[in-house]
Amino acid sequence: MKFQLSTNSNSVLNAGLTDDYRKAIAEYIWNGFDAGATCVEIRYHANKLGGVDDLWIIDNGNGIDYETLPNTFGAFLDSNKKQTFQRSSDVRGRKGKGRFSYNVISGAASWNTRYKDDEGNLKQYEIVIRSSNRAEYEATDPSSVLDHNIQTTGTVVHFLEMRSDLIEDDLTKDSFCDFLASEFAWFLILNKSKAYSIKIEGVELDYRKLIGEIEEQVIEVGELEFKCNFIRWTKKIGDKYYYYLMNANLKEVCKVLTSFNNKSTTFHHSLYVTSPYFNTFILDKEPGLRLDGQVNQSDETYRTLLRKLRGYLAKKEKDYIRAVGAVELIAQYERDGVLPKFSNDGYGQQKKKDLVEAIQGIYIVQPKIFLKLSTEQRKTMVGFLNLLLDSNERDNVIQIIESVVRLTPDERDELANTLRATTLSRINSAITLIKNRLLVIEGLKRLVYELEPFTTEREHIQKIVEENYWMFGEQYNLVTADKPFTASLLEYTYLLDGKAEKGSFTEEDGRRRPDIFISRSHALPNYSYTTFLEENIIVELKRPSVVIGKEQFRQIEDYRDIILKEPKFQSQRRKWTFIVVGKEVDDFIKGQYKSFADKNRPLLVQYQDNFEIYAMTWDDLFLTFEHRENFILDKLNFDKQVISDEVETYKKSREGSDRLTQDILALNTR
């Protein structure tokens, strides 16, 4: 039998039907759930060329009651479902348009449906709609289901006369599954107790990959309770973020924009609010007092709820940015080279930590400050912030930020607390660093002076110095420690040039072994241009029993001569400093001191162009450290005797030297 729609074919075509096959399929899935289904399945048949010949959408819902046909298929733009289930997305059609979405997939569609009549009898019949005449539909007369194996209601939508451009890949690729997951995830989550599911060829749709976090929360307004389901998505699933307000039957009444739509963060979220309060709620275009028993957005309960929802989401956003967003921001800055370069010693790393914590703190308070900037703008912003943090103008950070973006009183207090916290952290770390360095110096003194018979160059002194080369300068990078000289120089070229090349080193050269090789590269201004100077220090450590004399001096000269004959290292922009350290120096070395006294460089024993050789005692090295750090040590009022007493506990034995060395190596001094 043929039935007429309450419109004509042109009205159907002009009714704003979707032209996206994904949205069309979603319409039919929603229709299944609207009809009370707990499972909706997509099945298809593909030909050898990959084209889709047949497509079915199967649900186990209540079916379509034959007696209601005039109010469903026959009432286009006036569906009876609009009174029971309002849905808000542009995908989720209303007013009976959804059933005509087949047009983007096929030229016709049939509904084979089973339902129970008023007497509880299981009936079945078929409905067909064709594109050739959209103003009418055909329906067979209902008949009883005679197959005793079929006891359940449900509907099978079969798409006929398939469009040639739909292929199997369209239904199996990740983008299609992601689309369905983003459309139905919230609905499946809220109905998880009912075990709702969507399947494609028997495989259940996995929507969990889109879920970053789920949290249930109850918000009270007066005596009313509102159940809130917060979902943070792993990616943006729509163009806006909403509060979805639902009645006691989980039917969406309306949706309201959250206050986080203009923030350029990855805080992708939705908040689903369920309460009997929304059974009588309506979102009016012009809110005001209603006299029909319903309430709208002018109601005080609604306004209070919205304030509490905003506060709840604000906290969730802060938690997310603190745990994920701020960490990802720093990682991105590291990759893009936005952060300034810091030395590898403890002081440099503490400065870096201070800057990172300040950036993260500001980002948590107000993310937009660091967003929508080019790489160069980010470098400028971060560099400027670094200068402020390293000066007495730290408190001005807040004022400068407020000139860019308005801060609320709470945000201002939070940012001030962050800056104070990073300052205290930096002070505490610096004090610990200085204390540990004092322990290293006192430990070395005991090894050199009191545990001399049990202390060796390789097993004790060198291990400590190579881990604490700040003794010779904070600004240097360790190239090598205790490696043959050839290997050291090759590693040096790799450090500076990014590659190592074989030079003209001899086998005998390769057997020579400096203890410590450290280097740095920095710019020197030269009026009209800037030159780059590479400074290198090679340290030769001697065991406590060795007195530095001519033999040790000649060994250092050998190192110098190896470099002098290698063309790769002849640039005048490289400076080479050689240091030999021992317990004492003999008269030969003292004579060298006098020979180069006119250079006004204490402990210098040889000078030639860009090569310098120094000979120093351990006492010279210790005094140099104390002189360099004396101001800080005095200000902090360190009790050096307590530090000295601590290292006195190590016994005068090989075991004592070993234990003291191990404990020193465990200290954080950089």
GUBA-344743 format. One line per field, with one value per residue (C-alpha): z, y, x; residue number from 1. Coordinates in steps of 0.02 Angstrom, whole numbers, plus 50000, padded with zeros to 5 digits. Layout:
! GUBA-344743
Z <- [Z;...]
Y <- [Y;...]
X <- [X;...]
marza <- [NUM;...]
END
This chain:
! GUBA-344743
Z <- [50000;49958;50081;50050;50149;50219;50094;49917;49843;49823;50006;50055;49945;50017;50199;50237;50226;50252;50104;50213;50212;50390;50456;50362;50443;50613;50586;50568;50719;50822;50756;50823;50996;50992;50964;51123;51048;51154;51004;50828;50699;50527;50399;50217;50064;49952;49775;49706;49657;49834;49799;49925;49845;50000;50168;50318;50487;50611;50783;50922;50965;50982;50795;50708;50758;50601;50682;50706;50524;50486;50633;50587;50403;50348;50454;50376;50480;50617;50693;50855;50925;50945;51102;51187;51135;51083;51018;50979;50857;50673;50644;50752;50650;50714;50645;50539;50420;50470;50374;50210;50234;50133;49978;50001;50007;49894;49780;49895;50068;50150;50333;50384;50557;50696;50836;50965;50944;51085;51125;51134;50969;50870;50698;50549;50388;50264;50218;50059;50007;49836;49775;49618;49722;49895;49926;49956;50035;50021;50165;50162;50275;50445;50473;50621;50643;50618;50646;50829;50831;50814;50977;50981;50904;50796;50629;50481;50366;50196;50076;49897;49731;49809;49749;49653;49748;49918;49941;50077;50135;50178;50311;50380;50387;50555;50513;50498;50663;50746;50681;50754;50917;50934;50897;51012;51148;51274;51244;51266;51424;51505;51465;51512;51644;51500;51398;51243;51093;50909;50798;50625;50547;50720;50794;50934;50907;51019;51082;51232;51132;51126;51314;51412;51577;51647;51814;51898;52016;52110;52126;52251;52231;52382;52407;52225;52163;51988;51927;51820;51701;51649;51494;51433;51254;51182;51033;50985;50930;50881;50848;51024;51205;51293;51451;51398;51511;51522;51612;51726;51573;51502;51365;51313;51348;51282;51273;51335;51286;51420;51458;51389;51202;51170;51256;51138;51242;51217;51357;51252;51363;51382;51538;51545;51684;51732;51850;51865;51874;51684;51662;51665;51598;51433;51354;51301;51176;51290;51468;51596;51717;51645;51698;51625;51763;51668;51713;51602;51616;51722;51867;52015;52031;51851;51872;52031;51946;51800;51917;52005;51839;51782;51944;51927;51747;51791;51920;51797;51667;51793;51843;51661;51613;51766;51734;51543;51453;51544;51525;51339;51319;51390;51284;51129;51180;51200;51026;50946;51034;51123;51292;51317;51332;51510;51571;51628;51802;51952;51945;51762;51783;51933;51829;51695;51823;51891;51716;51672;51834;51803;51623;51680;51823;51708;51578;51710;51767;51593;51444;51308;51353;51270;51129;50951;50947;50816;50868;50869;50975;51097;51108;51143;51276;51363;51352;51425;51567;51601;51619;51741;51848;51857;51918;52057;51945;51976;52052;51893;51797;51856;51803;51631;51607;51658;51521;51396;51471;51616;51771;51900;52083;52109;51956;52016;52188;52111;51996;52140;52243;52096;52077;52264;52264;52123;52213;52374;52276;52189;52354;52438;52290;52285;52471;52451;52300;52396;52545;52433;52349;52518;52559;52397;52438;52617;52556;52431;52566;52674;52528;52478;52649;52776;52674;52557;52577;52525;52389;52204;52055;51951;52082;52192;52140;51955;51979;52096;51987;51826;51911;51988;51852;51909;52012;51854;51795;51794;51610;51539;51465;51497;51336;51406;51566;51572;51388;51267;51200;51020;51073;51178;51032;50919;51046;51057;50870;50885;51028;50930;50750;50768;50687;50725;50597;50601;50612;50597;50772;50791;50886;51020;51033;51060;51210;51304;51428;51500;51655;51620;51457;51468;51342;51306;51158;51177;51082;51106;51043;50929;50885;50704;50712;50833;50844;50924;51049;51099;51267;51313;51477;51491;51671;51727;51904;52006;52154;52322;52336;52172;52176;52016;51928;51758;51713;51739;51652;51499;51494;51478;51342;51247;51248;51181;51044;50986;50959;50878;50739;50699;50566;50622;50786;50725;50731;50839;50897;51003;51171;51258;51444;51521;51709;51810;51990;52130;52315;52296;52163;52156;52125;51935;51936;52055;51934;51794;51900;51909;51722;51679;51825;51704;51628;51794;51790;51952;51933;51748;51696;51505;51381;51192;51081;51124;51235;51423;51549;51736;51881;52045;52209;52283;52408;52264;52193;52359;52395;52221;52257;52429;52361;52221;52338;52492;52477;52469;52606;52723;52685;52718;52875;52839;52982;52889;53043;53039;52858;52903;53051;52935;52825;52976;53011;52868;52929;52874;52763;52582;52631;52703;52541;52438;52544;52549;52360;52335;52451;52364;52194;52258;52294;52175;52140;51967]
Y <- [50000;50176;50321;50507;50620;50783;50872;50851;50790;50965;51002;50848;50899;51075;51022;51032;50846;50798;50759;50668;50478;50472;50588;50492;50328;50415;50471;50292;50236;50372;50316;50142;50207;50321;50164;50085;49983;49930;49873;49945;49856;49908;49769;49780;49679;49734;49674;49623;49801;49863;49949;49928;49833;49820;49909;49866;49951;49831;49871;49775;49917;49917;49923;50037;50012;50000;50102;50250;50262;50421;50506;50444;50418;50516;50673;50748;50894;50850;50689;50629;50597;50783;50781;50644;50660;50823;50806;50951;50911;50948;50763;50714;50765;50797;50813;50655;50712;50574;50435;50528;50535;50374;50484;50517;50329;50249;50278;50190;50115;49983;49955;49776;49800;49691;49762;49706;49761;49813;49631;49584;49491;49501;49577;49620;49718;49817;50002;50065;50244;50285;50441;50438;50490;50554;50619;50443;50280;50101;49985;49805;49745;49683;49496;49384;49320;49133;49088;49031;49065;49251;49320;49497;49663;49765;49851;49818;49966;49904;50031;49988;50049;50095;50246;50194;50310;50222;50097;49974;50084;50220;50105;50032;50175;50252;50420;50339;50247;50405;50501;50376;50370;50559;50563;50422;50407;50517;50422;50252;50311;50380;50217;50101;50016;49961;49892;49994;49959;49997;49864;49863;49689;49612;49714;49833;50016;50067;50243;50233;50296;50465;50473;50555;50565;50528;50591;50584;50725;50776;50963;51022;51178;51199;51032;50981;50864;50872;50723;50783;50672;50760;50694;50756;50704;50663;50773;50902;50814;50964;51149;51202;51143;51126;51086;50957;50971;50812;50760;50610;50495;50550;50645;50803;50959;51085;51126;51281;51342;51325;51475;51387;51399;51545;51467;51395;51244;51058;51049;50962;50935;50905;50907;50808;50865;50754;50798;50788;50978;50978;50880;51049;51158;51250;51365;51522;51650;51786;51719;51778;51715;51571;51530;51354;51263;51258;51352;51433;51510;51656;51536;51564;51377;51371;51525;51455;51287;51371;51465;51303;51213;51350;51336;51147;51157;51293;51176;51030;51140;51195;51014;50962;51103;51071;50884;50880;51046;51134;50982;50971;51158;51142;50987;51084;51232;51112;51040;51212;51287;51418;51397;51485;51382;51342;51269;51088;51130;51139;51327;51327;51185;51270;51428;51323;51240;51412;51474;51314;51323;51506;51471;51327;51429;51573;51451;51367;51535;51607;51493;51621;51719;51587;51536;51598;51661;51626;51537;51701;51785;51640;51653;51839;51813;51673;51765;51921;51820;51737;51907;51967;51810;51830;52010;52112;52147;51978;52055;52156;51996;52006;52188;52151;52003;52109;52232;52090;51999;52037;51931;51899;51928;51740;51718;51860;51781;51610;51680;51776;51616;51523;51651;51650;51460;51450;51578;51476;51317;51399;51464;51293;51206;51332;51309;51120;51138;51245;51129;50979;51069;51107;50922;50881;51002;50940;50760;50791;50874;50719;50603;50707;50752;50623;50467;50489;50311;50238;50361;50331;50444;50332;50257;50408;50581;50572;50499;50641;50780;50720;50728;50898;50991;51151;51171;51238;51343;51336;51373;51219;51056;50892;50822;50667;50597;50477;50430;50421;50591;50548;50494;50650;50765;50669;50687;50871;50894;50803;50917;51075;51024;50884;50758;50674;50659;50563;50680;50655;50580;50444;50281;50351;50507;50395;50311;50474;50496;50664;50651;50788;50876;51015;51146;51291;51402;51582;51746;51891;52066;52145;52319;52293;52104;51960;51822;51653;51589;51406;51383;51213;51152;50992;50938;50813;50751;50674;50559;50642;50571;50648;50814;50914;50948;50946;50772;50818;50984;50893;50780;50931;51002;50840;50868;51043;50980;50852;50991;51107;50983;50950;51075;51056;51146;51293;51428;51578;51575;51423;51444;51297;51292;51147;51120;50994;50970;50887;50897;51000;51085;51080;51217;51197;51241;51386;51451;51443;51546;51684;51674;51716;51832;51979;51902;51934;51761;51665;51485;51509;51405;51418;51541;51529;51615;51536;51400;51418;51291;51304;51202;51208;51117;51046;51187;51312;51230;51228;51410;51460;51381;51461;51630;51615;51561;51658;51795;51669;51560;51708;51770;51598;51582;51404;51316;51239;51144;51042;50996;50954;50847;50749;50688;50651;50498;50400;50281;50293;50141;50090;50051;50227;50306;50199;50241;50426;50429;50338;50456;50610;50542;50523;50710;50826;50968;51028]
X <- [50000;50061;50053;50078;50193;50127;50242;50311;50477;50549;50513;50611;50758;50758;50743;50929;50970;51151;51265;51394;51378;51449;51315;51182;51234;51240;51059;51002;51102;51019;50850;50889;50932;50779;50676;50744;50886;51035;51139;51149;51255;51320;51339;51387;51437;51580;51615;51784;51825;51796;51630;51488;51342;51233;51224;51118;51092;51016;50947;50859;50740;50551;50518;50394;50214;50108;49971;50089;50147;50049;50138;50312;50345;50195;50226;50383;50451;50327;50393;50313;50489;50517;50412;50512;50693;50775;50952;51065;51204;51184;51214;51066;50914;50741;50566;50575;50713;50835;50749;50777;50965;50981;50986;51174;51207;51078;50929;50807;50791;50683;50637;50602;50531;50460;50353;50226;50047;49932;49895;50079;50085;50247;50210;50320;50306;50414;50423;50508;50553;50627;50717;50611;50460;50504;50329;50263;50315;50257;50214;50159;50020;50083;50087;50124;50301;50284;50467;50474;50662;50626;50557;50625;50577;50695;50723;50837;50866;50924;50999;50950;51020;51188;51284;51440;51557;51537;51679;51726;51870;51744;51670;51832;51956;52000;51921;51749;51766;51832;51682;51559;51657;51653;51467;51411;51544;51452;51289;51373;51462;51305;51214;51356;51247;51132;51278;51236;51347;51380;51457;51533;51530;51520;51664;51614;51656;51802;51765;51883;52033;51947;51928;52067;51974;51802;51739;51569;51525;51368;51336;51208;51102;50992;50905;50925;51063;51136;51236;51381;51480;51641;51730;51898;51926;52097;52057;51928;51768;51665;51678;51624;51622;51454;51360;51230;51077;50973;50816;50793;50776;50945;50854;50945;50842;50969;51153;51244;51417;51550;51662;51817;51783;51901;52052;52180;52225;52203;52075;51942;51792;51607;51499;51336;51219;51071;50929;50738;50751;50767;50604;50517;50658;50654;50785;50690;50751;50683;50694;50570;50438;50336;50158;50147;50241;50406;50566;50697;50871;50808;50777;50895;50929;50989;51100;51178;51207;51293;51412;51458;51483;51602;51700;51710;51772;51898;51976;51977;52063;52196;52227;52243;52360;52467;52481;52483;52475;52617;52730;52690;52724;52900;52933;52879;52990;53137;53108;53089;53241;53136;53220;53388;53546;53600;53764;53763;53824;53709;53690;53642;53519;53440;53417;53335;53221;53173;53127;53031;52929;52890;52834;52726;52653;52606;52536;52427;52358;52330;52374;52339;52498;52608;52490;52467;52647;52778;52938;53034;52901;52907;53096;53081;52948;53043;53210;53133;53055;53222;53307;53174;53186;53374;53362;53285;53135;53054;52897;52868;52827;52646;52628;52699;52582;52433;52479;52452;52302;52186;52209;52074;52121;52132;52244;52356;52376;52409;52544;52626;52631;52709;52848;52882;52886;53012;53121;53123;53156;53303;53375;53360;53440;53582;53618;53620;53735;53861;53857;53892;54036;54112;54099;54191;54332;54348;54341;54481;54585;54570;54613;54765;54834;54776;54736;54884;54954;54786;54737;54773;54761;54647;54529;54502;54562;54525;54351;54306;54379;54299;54128;54168;54261;54174;54334;54415;54266;54076;54067;54152;54087;54176;54247;54333;54404;54552;54554;54702;54742;54696;54522;54505;54542;54426;54287;54331;54302;54137;54084;54125;54090;53964;54081;54246;54385;54546;54695;54883;54903;55034;55016;55132;55021;54872;54949;54960;54819;54760;54652;54525;54485;54353;54301;54184;54142;54085;54078;54199;54152;54280;54215;54163;54128;54113;54242;54215;54340;54350;54432;54502;54576;54676;54710;54842;54815;54955;54941;54977;55153;55213;55307;55281;55446;55529;55467;55286;55312;55384;55232;55119;55231;55209;55020;55050;55165;55038;54911;55039;55077;54893;54832;54651;54690;54795;54661;54705;54524;54564;54644;54729;54763;54860;54857;54957;54902;55002;55039;55199;55307;55498;55625;55616;55431;55461;55592;55464;55344;55476;55513;55333;55294;55282;55125;55037;54959;54989;55052;55096;55248;55242;55166;55166;55037;54870;54948;54969;55035;55002;55069;54975;54967;54808;54816;54815;54660;54569;54612;54551;54382;54367;54416;54288;54147;54201;54071;53926;54000;54015;53839;53765;53871;53923;54010;54156;54210;54049;54088;54268;54213;54098;54240;54349;54241;54322;54457;54638;54635;54607;54428;54411;54476;54357;54204;54244;54263;54098;54006;54078;54026;53847;53833;53740;53862;53811]
marza <- [1;2;3;4;5;6;7;8;9;10;11;12;13;14;15;16;17;18;19;20;21;22;23;24;25;26;27;28;29;30;31;32;33;34;35;36;37;38;39;40;41;42;43;44;45;46;47;48;49;50;51;52;53;54;55;56;57;58;59;60;61;62;63;64;65;66;67;68;69;70;71;72;73;74;75;76;77;78;79;80;81;82;83;84;85;86;87;88;89;90;91;92;93;94;95;96;97;98;99;100;101;102;103;104;105;106;107;108;109;110;111;112;113;114;115;116;117;118;119;120;121;122;123;124;125;126;127;128;129;130;131;132;133;134;135;136;137;138;139;140;141;142;143;144;145;146;147;148;149;150;151;152;153;154;155;156;157;158;159;160;161;162;163;164;165;166;167;168;169;170;171;172;173;174;175;176;177;178;179;180;181;182;183;184;185;186;187;188;189;190;191;192;193;194;195;196;197;198;199;200;201;202;203;204;205;206;207;208;209;210;211;212;213;214;215;216;217;218;219;220;221;222;223;224;225;226;227;228;229;230;231;232;233;234;235;236;237;238;239;240;241;242;243;244;245;246;247;248;249;250;251;252;253;254;255;256;257;258;259;260;261;262;263;264;265;266;267;268;269;270;271;272;273;274;275;276;277;278;279;280;281;282;283;284;285;286;287;288;289;290;291;292;293;294;295;296;297;298;299;300;301;302;303;304;305;306;307;308;309;310;311;312;313;314;315;316;317;318;319;320;321;322;323;324;325;326;327;328;329;330;331;332;333;334;335;336;337;338;339;340;341;342;343;344;345;346;347;348;349;350;351;352;353;354;355;356;357;358;359;360;361;362;363;364;365;366;367;368;369;370;371;372;373;374;375;376;377;378;379;380;381;382;383;384;385;386;387;388;389;390;391;392;393;394;395;396;397;398;399;400;401;402;403;404;405;406;407;408;409;410;411;412;413;414;415;416;417;418;419;420;421;422;423;424;425;426;427;428;429;430;431;432;433;434;435;436;437;438;439;440;441;442;443;444;445;446;447;448;449;450;451;452;453;454;455;456;457;458;459;460;461;462;463;464;465;466;467;468;469;470;471;472;473;474;475;476;477;478;479;480;481;482;483;484;485;486;487;488;489;490;491;492;493;494;495;496;497;498;499;500;501;502;503;504;505;506;507;508;509;510;511;512;513;514;515;516;517;518;519;520;521;522;523;524;525;526;527;528;529;530;531;532;533;534;535;536;537;538;539;540;541;542;543;544;545;546;547;548;549;550;551;552;553;554;555;556;557;558;559;560;561;562;563;564;565;566;567;568;569;570;571;572;573;574;575;576;577;578;579;580;581;582;583;584;585;586;587;588;589;590;591;592;593;594;595;596;597;598;599;600;601;602;603;604;605;606;607;608;609;610;611;612;613;614;615;616;617;618;619;620;621;622;623;624;625;626;627;628;629;630;631;632;633;634;635;636;637;638;639;640;641;642;643;644;645;646;647;648;649;650;651;652;653;654;655;656;657;658;659;660;661;662;663;664;665;666;667;668;669;670]
END
